[in-house]
Amino acid sequence: MLKPKMVFTVLAVWFFFHVVIFWIMNPTGVEAFIDNEKGQLLGRQLGYIGGTCCILIGVVMILLRDLDLALAKRVLLGVGGSLVILDAILIATNNSAMNKFPDEPMLQTPLPAVALWIGLTAYTLYVGFTTED
């Protein structure tokens, strides 16, 4: 469980899962919240771009599974640092959406998902720091 190969696998699965959110669930949400046809087109396109980026990140994580230990440790620390920044952005946007639209929970990332993001960040950083060369 505490090997870099496992962390890269877990991160790949997590990012591949987001393809479902961006490609399948996003068009329905966009149609429900945006009345303007141009706005719907833009919202769907952004979802498809986000899903494509998740596929690319997932493929990179799969390809990183075979790195030697010293290099994998450095990559995990870099990925973990990036996830910390992503967590901060996620929490800030959630708070903003919660304050502006308290009656619209669909506009917020679900709290279990935020907890999973934070847990994956901690897992990535922990393995990055504790893996011995």
C-alpha positions as CSV (number, residue, x, y, z in Angstrom):
1,M,0.0,0.0,0.0
2,L,2.8,2.4,0.7
3,K,4.7,1.9,-2.5
4,P,4.9,4.6,-5.3
5,K,3.5,2.1,-7.8
6,M,0.3,1.8,-5.8
7,V,0.0,5.6,-5.4
8,F,0.3,6.1,-9.1
9,T,-2.3,3.4,-9.7
10,V,-4.7,5.0,-7.2
11,L,-4.2,8.5,-8.7
12,A,-4.8,7.1,-12.2
13,V,-8.0,5.4,-11.2
14,W,-9.2,8.7,-9.5
15,F,-8.5,10.8,-12.6
16,F,-10.1,8.2,-14.9
17,F,-13.2,8.3,-12.7
18,H,-13.5,12.0,-13.4
19,V,-14.1,11.3,-17.0
20,V,-17.5,10.1,-16.0
21,I,-18.2,13.4,-14.2
22,F,-16.9,15.6,-17.0
23,W,-18.2,13.7,-20.0
24,I,-21.4,12.1,-18.8
25,M,-22.7,14.1,-15.9
26,N,-21.6,17.6,-17.0
27,P,-23.9,18.0,-20.0
28,T,-27.0,17.2,-17.8
29,G,-25.9,19.7,-15.2
30,V,-25.1,22.4,-17.8
31,E,-28.6,22.0,-19.3
32,A,-30.2,22.2,-15.9
33,F,-28.5,25.4,-14.8
34,I,-27.7,27.4,-18.0
35,D,-30.6,28.7,-20.1
36,N,-28.6,30.4,-22.9
37,E,-27.6,28.1,-25.8
38,K,-24.2,29.6,-26.2
39,G,-23.6,29.2,-22.5
40,Q,-24.6,25.6,-22.6
41,L,-22.2,25.0,-25.5
42,L,-19.3,26.6,-23.7
43,G,-20.1,24.7,-20.5
44,R,-20.2,21.3,-22.3
45,Q,-16.9,22.2,-24.1
46,L,-15.2,23.0,-20.9
47,G,-16.4,19.7,-19.5
48,Y,-15.0,17.8,-22.4
49,I,-11.7,19.6,-22.1
50,G,-11.7,18.8,-18.4
51,G,-12.4,15.1,-19.1
52,T,-9.7,15.0,-21.8
53,C,-7.2,16.5,-19.3
54,C,-8.2,13.8,-16.7
55,I,-7.6,11.1,-19.3
56,L,-4.1,12.5,-20.1
57,I,-3.2,12.8,-16.4
58,G,-4.5,9.2,-15.8
59,V,-2.4,7.8,-18.6
60,V,0.7,9.7,-17.3
61,M,0.1,8.2,-13.9
62,I,-0.1,4.7,-15.4
63,L,3.2,5.3,-17.3
64,L,4.9,6.6,-14.1
65,R,4.3,3.3,-12.3
66,D,7.6,1.8,-13.5
67,L,9.9,4.6,-12.4
68,D,12.9,3.7,-10.2
69,L,12.4,4.5,-6.5
70,A,14.5,7.7,-6.3
71,L,12.8,9.3,-9.3
72,A,9.3,8.1,-8.2
73,K,9.8,9.8,-4.8
74,R,10.6,13.1,-6.5
75,V,7.6,12.8,-8.8
76,L,5.3,11.9,-5.9
77,L,6.5,15.0,-3.9
78,G,5.8,17.2,-7.0
79,V,2.4,15.7,-7.6
80,G,1.6,16.0,-3.9
81,G,2.5,19.6,-3.9
82,S,0.3,20.2,-6.9
83,L,-2.5,18.4,-5.2
84,V,-2.1,20.7,-2.2
85,I,-2.7,23.7,-4.5
86,L,-5.6,21.9,-6.1
87,D,-7.1,21.2,-2.7
88,A,-6.8,24.9,-1.7
89,I,-8.6,25.9,-4.9
90,L,-11.3,23.3,-4.5
91,I,-12.0,24.4,-0.9
92,A,-12.0,28.1,-1.9
93,T,-14.4,27.6,-4.8
94,N,-16.6,25.4,-2.6
95,N,-16.8,28.1,0.0
96,S,-17.6,30.7,-2.6
97,A,-20.4,28.6,-4.2
98,M,-21.8,27.9,-0.7
99,N,-21.9,31.6,0.2
100,K,-23.3,32.8,-3.1
101,F,-25.8,29.9,-3.8
102,P,-26.6,28.3,-0.4
103,D,-29.8,26.6,-1.9
104,E,-27.9,25.0,-4.8
105,P,-25.9,22.0,-3.6
106,M,-25.3,20.9,-7.2
107,L,-22.9,23.8,-7.7
108,Q,-20.6,22.6,-4.9
109,T,-18.3,19.7,-4.9
110,P,-19.7,17.1,-2.5
111,L,-17.9,17.0,0.9
112,P,-17.0,13.3,0.6
113,A,-15.3,14.1,-2.7
114,V,-13.4,16.9,-1.1
115,A,-12.4,14.6,1.8
116,L,-11.2,12.0,-0.8
117,W,-9.1,14.7,-2.6
118,I,-7.5,15.7,0.7
119,G,-6.9,12.0,1.6
120,L,-5.3,11.3,-1.7
121,T,-3.1,14.4,-1.3
122,A,-2.0,13.2,2.2
123,Y,-1.4,9.7,0.9
124,T,0.7,10.9,-2.0
125,L,2.8,13.2,0.2
126,Y,3.2,10.5,2.9
127,V,4.5,7.9,0.5
128,G,6.7,10.6,-1.2
129,F,8.3,11.5,2.1
130,T,8.6,8.0,3.6
131,T,9.8,6.0,0.7
132,E,13.4,5.0,1.1
133,D,15.8,5.2,-1.8
